Amino acid sequence: MAELEKIADQLSELTVLEAAELTKILEEKWGVSTATPMAMAMPVVGDGGAAAEEEKTEWNVVLKDHGPKKIDVIKAIRQLTSLGLKEAKEVAEGSPATVLEGVAKETAEDAKKKLVEAGATIDLE
């Protein structure tokens, strides 16, 4: 039982980006998906491209440009990801860079709003 608590402590120290990467590794290794299964399919009406967009359950928040307020963008990245100052600065300066990976639509939209308010250019993928 002490080993499980040790593992839980180690996992709680992961950043959001590290946790997302760990999720992908475990999905591939174990052949499972963490995506919530749909109870039943909804009928598709209209454009097929719009239906594909509606079905998407995981989103990436991609920083295209930090804009004129780089410090504000770095602060927003730190708030959203729990990254340290150095790592957040590297993300801001390494655009295009993924800020959040594999998050729910609401989380992605909230992150986009905060980053845009800070002066960044953001894409949701």
The first five atom37 places (N, CA, C, CB, O) and aatype in JSON, in Angstrom:
{
  "aatype": [12, 0, 6, 10, 6, 11, 9, 0, 3, 5, 10, 15, 6, 10, 16, 19, 10, 6, 0, 0, 6, 10, 16, 11, 9, 10, 6, 6, 11, 17, 7, 19, 15, 16, 0, 16, 14, 12, 0, 12, 0, 12, 14, 19, 19, 7, 3, 7, 7, 0, 0, 0, 6, 6, 6, 11, 16, 6, 17, 2, 19, 19, 10, 11, 3, 8, 7, 14, 11, 11, 9, 3, 19, 9, 11, 0, 9, 1, 5, 10, 16, 15, 10, 7, 10, 11, 6, 0, 11, 6, 19, 0, 6, 7, 15, 14, 0, 16, 19, 10, 6, 7, 19, 0, 11, 6, 16, 0, 6, 3, 0, 11, 11, 11, 10, 19, 6, 0, 7, 0, 16, 9, 3, 10, 6],
  "atom_mask": [
    [1, 1, 1, 1, 1],
    [1, 1, 1, 1, 1],
    [1, 1, 1, 1, 1],
    [1, 1, 1, 1, 1],
    [1, 1, 1, 1, 1],
    [1, 1, 1, 1, 1],
    [1, 1, 1, 1, 1],
    [1, 1, 1, 1, 1],
    [1, 1, 1, 1, 1],
    [1, 1, 1, 1, 1],
    [1, 1, 1, 1, 1],
    [1, 1, 1, 1, 1],
    [1, 1, 1, 1, 1],
    [1, 1, 1, 1, 1],
    [1, 1, 1, 1, 1],
    [1, 1, 1, 1, 1],
    [1, 1, 1, 1, 1],
    [1, 1, 1, 1, 1],
    [1, 1, 1, 1, 1],
    [1, 1, 1, 1, 1],
    [1, 1, 1, 1, 1],
    [1, 1, 1, 1, 1],
    [1, 1, 1, 1, 1],
    [1, 1, 1, 1, 1],
    [1, 1, 1, 1, 1],
    [1, 1, 1, 1, 1],
    [1, 1, 1, 1, 1],
    [1, 1, 1, 1, 1],
    [1, 1, 1, 1, 1],
    [1, 1, 1, 1, 1],
    [1, 1, 1, 0, 1],
    [1, 1, 1, 1, 1],
    [1, 1, 1, 1, 1],
    [1, 1, 1, 1, 1],
    [1, 1, 1, 1, 1],
    [1, 1, 1, 1, 1],
    [1, 1, 1, 1, 1],
    [1, 1, 1, 1, 1],
    [1, 1, 1, 1, 1],
    [1, 1, 1, 1, 1],
    [1, 1, 1, 1, 1],
    [1, 1, 1, 1, 1],
    [1, 1, 1, 1, 1],
    [1, 1, 1, 1, 1],
    [1, 1, 1, 1, 1],
    [1, 1, 1, 0, 1],
    [1, 1, 1, 1, 1],
    [1, 1, 1, 0, 1],
    [1, 1, 1, 0, 1],
    [1, 1, 1, 1, 1],
    [1, 1, 1, 1, 1],
    [1, 1, 1, 1, 1],
    [1, 1, 1, 1, 1],
    [1, 1, 1, 1, 1],
    [1, 1, 1, 1, 1],
    [1, 1, 1, 1, 1],
    [1, 1, 1, 1, 1],
    [1, 1, 1, 1, 1],
    [1, 1, 1, 1, 1],
    [1, 1, 1, 1, 1],
    [1, 1, 1, 1, 1],
    [1, 1, 1, 1, 1],
    [1, 1, 1, 1, 1],
    [1, 1, 1, 1, 1],
    [1, 1, 1, 1, 1],
    [1, 1, 1, 1, 1],
    [1, 1, 1, 0, 1],
    [1, 1, 1, 1, 1],
    [1, 1, 1, 1, 1],
    [1, 1, 1, 1, 1],
    [1, 1, 1, 1, 1],
    [1, 1, 1, 1, 1],
    [1, 1, 1, 1, 1],
    [1, 1, 1, 1, 1],
    [1, 1, 1, 1, 1],
    [1, 1, 1, 1, 1],
    [1, 1, 1, 1, 1],
    [1, 1, 1, 1, 1],
    [1, 1, 1, 1, 1],
    [1, 1, 1, 1, 1],
    [1, 1, 1, 1, 1],
    [1, 1, 1, 1, 1],
    [1, 1, 1, 1, 1],
    [1, 1, 1, 0, 1],
    [1, 1, 1, 1, 1],
    [1, 1, 1, 1, 1],
    [1, 1, 1, 1, 1],
    [1, 1, 1, 1, 1],
    [1, 1, 1, 1, 1],
    [1, 1, 1, 1, 1],
    [1, 1, 1, 1, 1],
    [1, 1, 1, 1, 1],
    [1, 1, 1, 1, 1],
    [1, 1, 1, 0, 1],
    [1, 1, 1, 1, 1],
    [1, 1, 1, 1, 1],
    [1, 1, 1, 1, 1],
    [1, 1, 1, 1, 1],
    [1, 1, 1, 1, 1],
    [1, 1, 1, 1, 1],
    [1, 1, 1, 1, 1],
    [1, 1, 1, 0, 1],
    [1, 1, 1, 1, 1],
    [1, 1, 1, 1, 1],
    [1, 1, 1, 1, 1],
    [1, 1, 1, 1, 1],
    [1, 1, 1, 1, 1],
    [1, 1, 1, 1, 1],
    [1, 1, 1, 1, 1],
    [1, 1, 1, 1, 1],
    [1, 1, 1, 1, 1],
    [1, 1, 1, 1, 1],
    [1, 1, 1, 1, 1],
    [1, 1, 1, 1, 1],
    [1, 1, 1, 1, 1],
    [1, 1, 1, 1, 1],
    [1, 1, 1, 1, 1],
    [1, 1, 1, 1, 1],
    [1, 1, 1, 0, 1],
    [1, 1, 1, 1, 1],
    [1, 1, 1, 1, 1],
    [1, 1, 1, 1, 1],
    [1, 1, 1, 1, 1],
    [1, 1, 1, 1, 1],
    [1, 1, 1, 1, 1]
  ],
  "atom_positions": [
    [[0.82, -1.2, 0.0], [0.0, 0.0, 0.0], [0.86, 1.26, 0.0], [-0.93, 0.0, 1.21], [0.49, 2.27, -0.59]],
    [[2.03, 1.2, 0.66], [2.93, 2.34, 0.7], [3.45, 2.67, -0.69], [4.1, 2.07, 1.66], [3.67, 3.83, -1.02]],
    [[3.66, 1.64, -1.52], [4.13, 1.85, -2.89], [3.07, 2.61, -3.7], [4.45, 0.5, -3.56], [3.42, 3.49, -4.49]],
    [[1.8, 2.27, -3.51], [0.74, 2.96, -4.24], [0.67, 4.43, -3.85], [-0.61, 2.29, -4.0], [0.46, 5.29, -4.69]],
    [[0.85, 4.71, -2.57], [0.84, 6.1, -2.12], [2.03, 6.85, -2.69], [0.85, 6.17, -0.59], [1.91, 8.03, -3.03]],
    [[3.18, 6.18, -2.8], [4.36, 6.8, -3.37], [4.11, 7.14, -4.85], [5.59, 5.85, -3.23], [4.49, 8.22, -5.32]],
    [[3.49, 6.23, -5.57], [3.15, 6.47, -6.98], [2.17, 7.63, -7.09], [2.55, 5.19, -7.63], [2.33, 8.5, -7.96]],
    [[1.17, 7.66, -6.23], [0.19, 8.75, -6.24], [0.87, 10.09, -5.98], [-0.92, 8.51, -5.19], [0.53, 11.09, -6.61]],
    [[1.82, 10.12, -5.06], [2.56, 11.35, -4.77], [3.37, 11.8, -5.99], [3.48, 11.16, -3.56], [3.43, 12.99, -6.3]],
    [[3.99, 10.85, -6.67], [4.77, 11.17, -7.86], [3.87, 11.72, -8.97], [5.54, 9.92, -8.34], [4.22, 12.68, -9.65]],
    [[2.72, 11.11, -9.14], [1.79, 11.56, -10.18], [1.26, 12.96, -9.89], [0.62, 10.58, -10.31], [1.04, 13.75, -10.81]],
    [[1.06, 13.27, -8.63], [0.52, 14.58, -8.29], [1.54, 15.7, -8.54], [0.08, 14.6, -6.83], [1.17, 16.87, -8.56]],
    [[2.8, 15.35, -8.72], [3.84, 16.34, -8.99], [3.98, 16.65, -10.48], [5.16, 15.86, -8.45], [4.72, 17.56, -10.86]],
    [[3.27, 15.9, -11.34], [3.36, 16.11, -12.79], [2.69, 17.42, -13.19], [2.72, 14.94, -13.54], [1.7, 17.84, -12.59]],
    [[3.24, 18.06, -14.21], [2.58, 19.23, -14.78], [1.45, 18.73, -15.66], [3.59, 20.13, -15.58], [1.35, 17.53, -15.94]],
    [[0.6, 19.63, -16.1], [-0.52, 19.26, -16.97], [0.0, 18.64, -18.27], [-1.4, 20.48, -17.28], [-0.55, 17.65, -18.76]],
    [[1.05, 19.23, -18.83], [1.61, 18.71, -20.08], [2.18, 17.31, -19.87], [2.69, 19.66, -20.62], [2.0, 16.44, -20.72]],
    [[2.88, 17.1, -18.75], [3.44, 15.78, -18.46], [2.33, 14.76, -18.23], [4.35, 15.85, -17.23], [2.45, 13.61, -18.67]],
    [[1.26, 15.16, -17.56], [0.14, 14.24, -17.31], [-0.54, 13.86, -18.63], [-0.88, 14.88, -16.34], [-0.94, 12.71, -18.81]],
    [[-0.68, 14.82, -19.54], [-1.28, 14.52, -20.84], [-0.4, 13.56, -21.63], [-1.5, 15.82, -21.64], [-0.91, 12.65, -22.29]],
    [[0.91, 13.75, -21.56], [1.83, 12.86, -22.26], [1.77, 11.45, -21.65], [3.28, 13.41, -22.21], [1.78, 10.46, -22.38]],
    [[1.71, 11.37, -20.33], [1.6, 10.08, -19.65], [0.31, 9.37, -20.07], [1.64, 10.26, -18.12], [0.31, 8.16, -20.27]],
    [[-0.77, 10.11, -20.19], [-2.04, 9.54, -20.62], [-1.91, 8.92, -22.01], [-3.14, 10.61, -20.62], [-2.38, 7.8, -22.24]],
    [[-1.27, 9.63, -22.92], [-1.09, 9.09, -24.27], [-0.24, 7.82, -24.26], [-0.44, 10.15, -25.18], [-0.54, 6.86, -24.96]],
    [[0.83, 7.83, -23.47], [1.71, 6.66, -23.38], [0.95, 5.46, -22.87], [2.92, 6.96, -22.47], [1.07, 4.36, -23.41]],
    [[0.15, 5.66, -21.8], [-0.6, 4.54, -21.22], [-1.7, 4.06, -22.17], [-1.21, 4.95, -19.88], [-1.97, 2.87, -22.24]],
    [[-2.34, 4.99, -22.88], [-3.36, 4.59, -23.86], [-2.75, 3.67, -24.93], [-4.0, 5.83, -24.53], [-3.33, 2.65, -25.29]],
    [[-1.57, 4.05, -25.42], [-0.9, 3.24, -26.45], [-0.43, 1.91, -25.88], [0.29, 4.0, -27.04], [-0.61, 0.87, -26.52]],
    [[0.15, 1.93, -24.7], [0.71, 0.72, -24.1], [-0.38, -0.29, -23.75], [1.5, 1.08, -22.84], [-0.22, -1.49, -23.97]],
    [[-1.49, 0.19, -23.2], [-2.54, -0.7, -22.74], [-3.66, -0.88, -23.77], [-3.12, -0.18, -21.46], [-4.55, -1.71, -23.57]],
    [[-3.63, -0.12, -24.86], [-4.66, -0.24, -25.89], [-6.03, 0.21, -25.43], [0.0, 0.0, 0.0], [-7.05, -0.37, -25.81]],
    [[-6.06, 1.27, -24.61], [-7.33, 1.81, -24.11], [-7.45, 3.27, -24.49], [-7.45, 1.64, -22.56], [-6.5, 3.87, -24.99]],
    [[-8.61, 3.84, -24.24], [-8.82, 5.25, -24.5], [-9.45, 5.89, -23.27], [-9.7, 5.46, -25.75], [-10.33, 5.31, -22.64]],
    [[-8.99, 7.1, -22.93], [-9.58, 7.82, -21.81], [-10.74, 8.7, -22.23], [-8.54, 8.66, -21.12], [-11.38, 9.35, -21.4]],
    [[-11.02, 8.72, -23.53], [-12.15, 9.5, -24.03], [-13.46, 8.91, -23.52], [-12.15, 9.56, -25.58], [-13.6, 7.69, -23.45]],
    [[-14.39, 9.75, -23.17], [-15.69, 9.3, -22.69], [-16.48, 8.72, -23.86], [-16.46, 10.46, -22.02], [-16.69, 9.41, -24.86]],
    [[-16.94, 7.48, -23.74], [-17.7, 6.9, -24.84], [-19.07, 7.56, -24.96], [-17.86, 5.38, -24.65], [-19.68, 7.95, -23.96]],
    [[-19.54, 7.69, -26.19], [-20.87, 8.26, -26.42], [-21.92, 7.19, -26.19], [-20.99, 8.85, -27.86], [-21.75, 6.05, -26.62]],
    [[-23.0, 7.53, -25.52], [-24.05, 6.57, -25.22], [-24.73, 6.08, -26.49], [-25.07, 7.18, -24.26], [-24.98, 4.89, -26.65]],
    [[-25.05, 7.01, -27.39], [-25.61, 6.62, -28.67], [-25.3, 7.7, -29.69], [-27.13, 6.37, -28.57], [-25.18, 8.87, -29.35]],
    [[-25.19, 7.29, -30.91], [-24.81, 8.23, -31.97], [-25.99, 9.13, -32.31], [-24.34, 7.47, -33.22], [-27.14, 8.69, -32.36]],
    [[-25.69, 10.39, -32.54], [-26.7, 11.35, -32.95], [-26.77, 11.36, -34.48], [-26.4, 12.77, -32.38], [-25.74, 11.22, -35.13]],
    [[-27.95, 11.53, -35.05], [-28.04, 11.59, -36.51], [-27.31, 12.82, -37.04], [-29.51, 11.62, -36.96], [-27.33, 13.89, -36.43]],
    [[-26.65, 12.65, -38.17], [-25.89, 13.73, -38.79], [-26.8, 14.47, -39.76], [-24.62, 13.19, -39.51], [-27.42, 13.88, -40.64]],
    [[-26.87, 15.79, -39.56], [-27.67, 16.62, -40.44], [-26.77, 17.67, -41.03], [-28.88, 17.25, -39.7], [-26.06, 18.37, -40.3]],
    [[-26.78, 17.81, -42.34], [-26.01, 18.86, -42.97], [-24.6, 18.44, -43.32], [0.0, 0.0, 0.0], [-24.36, 17.29, -43.69]],
    [[-23.67, 19.37, -43.21], [-22.29, 19.22, -43.64], [-21.54, 18.17, -42.81], [-21.57, 20.56, -43.54], [-21.61, 18.19, -41.59]],
    [[-20.84, 17.26, -43.47], [-20.07, 16.22, -42.8], [-18.91, 16.8, -42.02], [0.0, 0.0, 0.0], [-18.54, 16.25, -40.98]],
    [[-18.31, 17.88, -42.48], [-17.2, 18.51, -41.78], [-17.63, 19.06, -40.44], [0.0, 0.0, 0.0], [-16.89, 18.97, -39.46]],
    [[-18.81, 19.64, -40.39], [-19.32, 20.17, -39.13], [-19.58, 19.04, -38.15], [-20.61, 20.99, -39.36], [-19.38, 19.21, -36.95]],
    [[-20.04, 17.88, -38.64], [-20.3, 16.74, -37.77], [-19.0, 16.24, -37.16], [-21.0, 15.62, -38.53], [-18.97, 15.87, -35.98]],
    [[-17.94, 16.21, -37.95], [-16.64, 15.76, -37.42], [-16.16, 16.69, -36.33], [-15.6, 15.67, -38.54], [-15.56, 16.24, -35.35]],
    [[-16.4, 17.99, -36.48], [-15.98, 18.96, -35.48], [-16.78, 18.77, -34.19], [-16.15, 20.38, -36.0], [-16.22, 18.91, -33.1]],
    [[-18.07, 18.46, -34.29], [-18.91, 18.26, -33.12], [-18.51, 17.0, -32.35], [-20.37, 18.18, -33.51], [-18.67, 16.96, -31.13]],
    [[-18.0, 15.98, -33.04], [-17.65, 14.73, -32.41], [-16.33, 14.82, -31.65], [-17.57, 13.65, -33.44], [-16.05, 13.95, -30.82]],
    [[-15.54, 15.8, -31.9], [-14.23, 15.92, -31.29], [-14.39, 16.1, -29.78], [-13.44, 17.09, -31.9], [-15.14, 16.96, -29.32]],
    [[-13.67, 15.27, -29.02], [-13.78, 15.33, -27.56], [-12.53, 15.86, -26.89], [-14.09, 13.96, -27.01], [-12.59, 16.29, -25.74]],
    [[-11.41, 15.85, -27.59], [-10.16, 16.34, -27.01], [-9.61, 17.47, -27.87], [-9.13, 15.2, -26.88], [-9.61, 17.39, -29.1]],
    [[-9.16, 18.5, -27.22], [-8.68, 19.69, -27.92], [-7.28, 20.03, -27.45], [-9.62, 20.88, -27.69], [-6.91, 19.77, -26.31]],
    [[-6.5, 20.6, -28.36], [-5.19, 21.13, -28.04], [-5.26, 22.64, -28.13], [-4.09, 20.56, -28.98], [-5.84, 23.18, -29.07]],
    [[-4.68, 23.33, -27.16], [-4.6, 24.78, -27.17], [-3.19, 25.11, -27.67], [-4.9, 25.41, -25.74], [-2.21, 24.84, -26.98]],
    [[-3.12, 25.71, -28.87], [-1.83, 25.98, -29.5], [-1.58, 27.49, -29.56], [-1.79, 25.37, -30.92], [-2.39, 28.24, -30.1]],
    [[-0.47, 27.89, -29.0], [-0.05, 29.29, -29.02], [0.63, 29.57, -30.35], [0.91, 29.61, -27.83], [1.68, 29.0, -30.65]],
    [[0.04, 30.44, -31.15], [0.61, 30.81, -32.44], [1.58, 31.99, -32.31], [-0.5, 31.15, -33.44], [2.6, 32.03, -33.0]],
    [[1.25, 32.94, -31.43], [2.1, 34.11, -31.23], [1.8, 34.7, -29.86], [1.88, 35.18, -32.36], [0.65, 34.78, -29.45]],
    [[2.85, 35.11, -29.14], [2.63, 35.68, -27.81], [2.18, 37.12, -27.86], [3.89, 35.57, -26.99], [1.71, 37.65, -26.85]],
    [[2.33, 37.78, -29.01], [1.87, 39.16, -29.13], [2.77, 40.12, -28.38], [0.0, 0.0, 0.0], [3.86, 39.75, -27.96]],
    [[2.3, 41.35, -28.21], [3.14, 42.39, -27.6], [3.27, 42.28, -26.08], [2.57, 43.74, -27.94], [4.14, 42.92, -25.49]],
    [[2.43, 41.47, -25.44], [2.44, 41.37, -23.98], [2.96, 40.0, -23.56], [1.02, 41.62, -23.4], [2.24, 39.22, -22.94]],
    [[4.22, 39.72, -23.88], [4.78, 38.39, -23.62], [4.74, 38.03, -22.13], [6.23, 38.32, -24.12], [4.46, 36.88, -21.79]],
    [[4.99, 38.98, -21.26], [4.99, 38.71, -19.82], [3.6, 38.29, -19.36], [5.47, 39.94, -19.03], [3.47, 37.36, -18.56]],
    [[2.57, 38.96, -19.84], [1.2, 38.59, -19.48], [0.85, 37.19, -19.99], [0.21, 39.61, -20.04], [0.17, 36.42, -19.32]],
    [[1.33, 36.87, -21.18], [1.08, 35.55, -21.76], [1.8, 34.48, -20.94], [1.55, 35.5, -23.25], [1.23, 33.42, -20.67]],
    [[3.03, 34.75, -20.53], [3.78, 33.8, -19.69], [3.03, 33.57, -18.38], [5.22, 34.32, -19.41], [2.92, 32.43, -17.92]],
    [[2.53, 34.63, -17.78], [1.76, 34.49, -16.53], [0.52, 33.63, -16.76], [1.34, 35.88, -16.0], [0.2, 32.78, -15.93]],
    [[-0.16, 33.84, -17.87], [-1.36, 33.05, -18.18], [-1.0, 31.58, -18.39], [-2.09, 33.62, -19.42], [-1.71, 30.69, -17.92]],
    [[0.1, 31.33, -19.1], [0.54, 29.95, -19.32], [0.84, 29.28, -17.98], [1.78, 29.91, -20.23], [0.45, 28.13, -17.76]],
    [[1.51, 29.98, -17.1], [1.83, 29.41, -15.78], [0.56, 29.11, -15.0], [2.72, 30.38, -14.97], [0.47, 28.08, -14.32]],
    [[-0.42, 29.99, -15.09], [-1.68, 29.78, -14.37], [-2.43, 28.57, -14.92], [-2.57, 31.03, -14.48], [-3.02, 27.81, -14.15]],
    [[-2.39, 28.39, -16.21], [-3.14, 27.3, -16.84], [-2.45, 25.95, -16.71], [-3.35, 27.61, -18.29], [-3.12, 24.92, -16.66]],
    [[-1.11, 25.94, -16.66], [-0.39, 24.68, -16.75], [0.4, 24.29, -15.52], [0.53, 24.73, -17.88], [0.82, 23.14, -15.42]],
    [[0.61, 25.17, -14.59], [1.45, 24.93, -13.42], [2.93, 24.76, -13.8], [0.97, 23.7, -12.67], [3.7, 24.17, -13.05]],
    [[3.31, 25.27, -14.97], [4.71, 25.25, -15.37], [5.49, 26.29, -14.58], [4.86, 25.5, -16.89], [4.92, 27.27, -14.1]],
    [[6.78, 26.07, -14.45], [7.64, 27.05, -13.83], [7.87, 28.21, -14.79], [0.0, 0.0, 0.0], [7.46, 28.16, -15.95]],
    [[8.52, 29.25, -14.29], [8.75, 30.44, -15.1], [9.56, 30.13, -16.35], [9.46, 31.51, -14.28], [9.21, 30.57, -17.44]],
    [[10.63, 29.37, -16.21], [11.5, 29.05, -17.35], [10.74, 28.26, -18.41], [12.72, 28.26, -16.88], [10.83, 28.57, -19.6]],
    [[9.98, 27.25, -17.98], [9.25, 26.41, -18.93], [8.15, 27.21, -19.63], [8.64, 25.2, -18.22], [7.96, 27.07, -20.84]],
    [[7.44, 28.05, -18.88], [6.38, 28.87, -19.47], [6.96, 29.86, -20.48], [5.6, 29.62, -18.37], [6.36, 30.11, -21.52]],
    [[8.12, 30.42, -20.17], [8.78, 31.34, -21.08], [9.17, 30.6, -22.36], [10.02, 31.98, -20.42], [9.02, 31.14, -23.46]],
    [[9.68, 29.38, -22.23], [10.06, 28.58, -23.4], [8.85, 28.28, -24.28], [10.73, 27.27, -22.97], [8.94, 28.31, -25.51]],
    [[7.71, 28.0, -23.66], [6.48, 27.75, -24.42], [6.07, 29.02, -25.17], [5.33, 27.28, -23.48], [5.73, 28.97, -26.35]],
    [[6.11, 30.16, -24.48], [5.69, 31.42, -25.09], [6.61, 31.8, -26.25], [5.68, 32.54, -24.05], [6.14, 32.31, -27.27]],
    [[7.9, 31.56, -26.09], [8.85, 31.95, -27.13], [8.98, 30.91, -28.24], [10.21, 32.2, -26.51], [9.53, 31.2, -29.3]],
    [[8.49, 29.71, -28.01], [8.63, 28.64, -28.99], [7.42, 28.47, -29.87], [0.0, 0.0, 0.0], [7.15, 27.37, -30.35]],
    [[6.69, 29.53, -30.1], [5.46, 29.41, -30.88], [5.76, 29.05, -32.32], [4.65, 30.69, -30.82], [6.74, 29.56, -32.87]],
    [[4.97, 28.21, -32.96], [3.76, 27.63, -32.38], [4.12, 26.55, -31.36], [2.86, 27.05, -33.47], [4.99, 25.71, -31.6]],
    [[3.43, 26.59, -30.24], [3.68, 25.64, -29.16], [2.36, 25.23, -28.53], [4.63, 26.24, -28.1], [1.45, 26.05, -28.39]],
    [[2.26, 23.97, -28.16], [1.06, 23.46, -27.51], [1.1, 23.82, -26.03], [0.92, 21.93, -27.7], [2.02, 23.43, -25.32]],
    [[0.1, 24.57, -25.58], [0.01, 24.97, -24.18], [-0.7, 23.88, -23.38], [-0.73, 26.33, -24.03], [-0.22, 23.46, -22.33]],
    [[-1.84, 23.43, -23.88], [-2.59, 22.33, -23.27], [-2.88, 21.3, -24.34], [-3.92, 22.84, -22.6], [-3.11, 21.65, -25.5]],
    [[-2.87, 20.04, -23.95], [-3.04, 18.97, -24.92], [-4.1, 17.99, -24.44], [-1.7, 18.24, -25.16], [-4.07, 17.54, -23.29]],
    [[-5.03, 17.66, -25.32], [-6.05, 16.66, -25.02], [-7.0, 17.05, -23.9], [0.0, 0.0, 0.0], [-7.31, 16.23, -23.04]],
    [[-7.46, 18.29, -23.91], [-8.37, 18.76, -22.87], [-9.79, 18.86, -23.41], [-7.9, 20.12, -22.32], [-10.01, 18.85, -24.62]],
    [[-10.75, 18.95, -22.51], [-12.16, 19.09, -22.87], [-12.38, 20.45, -23.55], [-13.07, 18.95, -21.63], [-11.6, 21.39, -23.36]],
    [[-13.44, 20.53, -24.34], [-13.73, 21.75, -25.1], [-13.88, 22.97, -24.19], [-15.01, 21.56, -25.94], [-13.36, 24.04, -24.5]],
    [[-14.58, 22.81, -23.07], [-14.78, 23.93, -22.15], [-13.45, 24.43, -21.6], [-15.71, 23.52, -21.0], [-13.22, 25.63, -21.5]],
    [[-12.57, 23.5, -21.24], [-11.26, 23.85, -20.71], [-10.44, 24.56, -21.78], [-10.52, 22.6, -20.22], [-9.77, 25.56, -21.49]],
    [[-10.5, 24.06, -23.01], [-9.76, 24.67, -24.12], [-10.26, 26.08, -24.4], [-9.88, 23.8, -25.38], [-9.46, 26.99, -24.6]],
    [[-11.57, 26.26, -24.4], [-12.13, 27.58, -24.67], [-11.79, 28.57, -23.56], [-13.64, 27.49, -24.84], [-11.51, 29.74, -23.82]],
    [[-11.81, 28.09, -22.31], [-11.45, 28.95, -21.17], [-9.98, 29.35, -21.27], [-11.72, 28.22, -19.84], [-9.64, 30.51, -21.04]],
    [[-9.12, 28.4, -21.61], [-7.7, 28.7, -21.75], [-7.47, 29.69, -22.89], [-6.9, 27.4, -22.0], [-6.67, 30.62, -22.76]],
    [[-8.17, 29.48, -24.0], [-8.03, 30.39, -25.14], [-8.43, 31.81, -24.74], [-8.9, 29.92, -26.33], [-7.75, 32.77, -25.07]],
    [[-9.54, 31.92, -24.02], [-10.03, 33.23, -23.59], [-8.98, 33.94, -22.73], [-11.36, 33.09, -22.81], [-8.7, 35.12, -22.94]],
    [[-8.4, 33.22, -21.77], [-7.41, 33.82, -20.88], [-6.16, 34.24, -21.65], [-7.03, 32.83, -19.77], [-5.6, 35.31, -21.4]],
    [[-5.72, 33.4, -22.57], [-4.51, 33.71, -23.33], [-4.73, 34.86, -24.31], [-4.03, 32.48, -24.08], [-3.85, 35.69, -24.51]],
    [[-5.91, 34.91, -24.93], [-6.23, 36.01, -25.84], [-6.32, 37.33, -25.07], [-7.56, 35.72, -26.59], [-5.85, 38.36, -25.54]],
    [[-6.91, 37.29, -23.87], [-6.97, 38.49, -23.04], [-5.57, 38.97, -22.67], [-7.77, 38.22, -21.77], [-5.35, 40.17, -22.51]],
    [[-4.63, 38.03, -22.55], [-3.24, 38.38, -22.23], [-2.5, 38.91, -23.46], [-2.51, 37.17, -21.66], [-1.4, 39.45, -23.34]],
    [[-3.1, 38.76, -24.65], [-2.5, 39.32, -25.86], [-1.99, 38.28, -26.86], [0.0, 0.0, 0.0], [-1.38, 38.65, -27.86]],
    [[-2.23, 37.01, -26.59], [-1.72, 35.94, -27.47], [-2.67, 35.64, -28.62], [-1.48, 34.66, -26.66], [-3.86, 35.96, -28.59]],
    [[-2.1, 35.0, -29.64], [-2.91, 34.45, -30.74], [-2.96, 32.95, -30.53], [-2.31, 34.82, -32.17], [-1.93, 32.29, -30.44]],
    [[-4.19, 32.4, -30.46], [-4.39, 31.0, -30.08], [-5.23, 30.29, -31.12], [-5.05, 30.9, -28.71], [-6.15, 30.87, -31.7]],
    [[-4.9, 29.01, -31.35], [-5.73, 28.13, -32.17], [-6.15, 26.94, -31.31], [-4.96, 27.67, -33.45], [-5.38, 26.45, -30.49]],
    [[-7.37, 26.48, -31.52], [-7.83, 25.25, -30.9], [-7.82, 24.19, -31.98], [-9.25, 25.41, -30.26], [-8.43, 24.36, -33.04]],
    [[-7.16, 23.1, -31.72], [-7.05, 22.02, -32.7], [-7.62, 20.75, -32.14], [-5.59, 21.8, -33.13], [-7.62, 19.72, -32.82]]
  ]
}
